[in-house]
Amino acid sequence: MENKLRGSYDKVFSAREGLPDEVKRLYEAIAWHLEGADVLSNLDIDCIEMTAYAIYRMRQARQSLDQEGLLIQQGEKLVKNPAANIEKDYQKIFWQGCVQLGLSPVSRAKLSK
């Protein structure tokens, strides 16, 4: 019954066309690492893609923070770099994806029960 509910899985292990190269690599790495768990189906494509994009965007924000710093000059004031909030927002999305896909130790433990 579980396999029937799982659905098809013929497309889940390859990233869709049109994604940025880095997102494709992240997508395929996530799918590859989960392949042995035998839990993914085509219904998970959007969740994996969302998680890959979250990692990609977090890395972009971190790069900006590394280059510009946490505080940036805006006129005569120092203000918080907007990249800090962007990173925080994408961390939330990333962790949601981790829970859904079993990417954290806690979520993997729940899947094994």
C-alpha positions in Angstrom: 0.0 0.0 0.0 2.9 2.4 0.9 4.4 1.9 -2.6 1.0 2.6 -4.2 0.7 5.8 -2.3 4.2 6.8 -3.1 3.5 7.1 -6.8 5.9 7.3 -9.7 9.5 8.2 -9.2 10.9 8.2 -12.7 11.6 12.0 -12.8 12.6 12.8 -9.2 16.3 12.0 -9.5 17.0 14.5 -12.3 16.6 18.3 -11.9 14.3 20.0 -14.3 15.6 22.0 -17.2 15.9 25.8 -16.8 17.3 25.8 -13.2 20.5 27.6 -12.5 23.5 25.2 -12.7 24.2 25.4 -8.9 20.5 24.7 -8.1 20.6 21.7 -10.4 23.8 20.4 -8.7 22.2 20.9 -5.2 18.9 19.3 -6.3 20.7 16.2 -7.7 22.9 15.9 -4.6 19.9 16.0 -2.3 18.0 13.4 -4.5 21.1 11.2 -4.8 21.6 11.2 -1.0 18.0 10.2 -0.5 17.8 7.6 -3.2 18.8 4.8 -0.9 16.1 5.6 1.5 13.5 4.7 -1.2 11.1 7.4 -0.1 11.1 9.9 -2.9 8.6 10.2 -5.7 7.8 12.7 -8.4 5.5 14.4 -5.9 8.7 15.5 -4.1 10.2 17.4 -7.0 9.0 20.8 -5.9 10.1 20.2 -2.3 13.6 19.2 -3.3 13.7 22.1 -5.8 12.6 24.6 -3.0 15.2 23.2 -0.7 18.0 23.5 -3.3 16.9 27.1 -4.1 17.0 27.9 -0.4 20.6 26.6 -0.1 21.5 28.6 -3.2 20.0 31.8 -1.9 21.5 31.3 1.5 24.9 31.0 -0.1 24.4 34.1 -2.1 23.4 36.1 1.0 26.4 34.7 2.9 28.7 35.7 0.1 27.3 39.3 0.3 27.7 39.3 4.1 31.3 38.0 3.7 32.1 40.7 1.1 30.2 43.7 2.6 30.0 42.8 6.3 27.0 42.7 8.6 26.8 46.5 8.7 26.9 48.6 5.6 27.1 52.4 5.1 23.9 54.0 4.1 24.3 57.7 3.8 25.9 58.7 7.1 24.5 55.8 9.0 25.6 52.2 9.5 22.7 49.8 8.9 22.2 46.1 9.0 23.1 44.5 5.7 19.7 43.3 4.1 21.5 40.1 3.2 21.4 39.1 6.9 17.6 39.0 6.7 17.6 37.3 3.4 19.8 34.5 4.8 17.6 34.2 7.8 14.5 33.9 5.6 16.0 31.2 3.4 17.3 29.3 6.5 13.7 28.9 7.5 12.7 27.6 4.1 15.8 25.3 4.1 14.9 23.8 7.5 11.3 23.2 6.4 12.6 21.4 3.4 15.0 19.4 5.7 12.1 18.3 7.9 9.9 17.3 4.9 12.7 15.4 3.1 14.3 13.8 6.2 17.5 15.7 5.9 18.0 16.4 9.6 19.0 13.7 12.1 15.7 14.2 14.0 13.5 13.9 10.9 15.4 10.8 9.7 14.8 9.2 13.1 11.1 9.9 12.7 11.1 8.4 9.2 12.7 5.2 10.6 9.9 4.5 13.0 
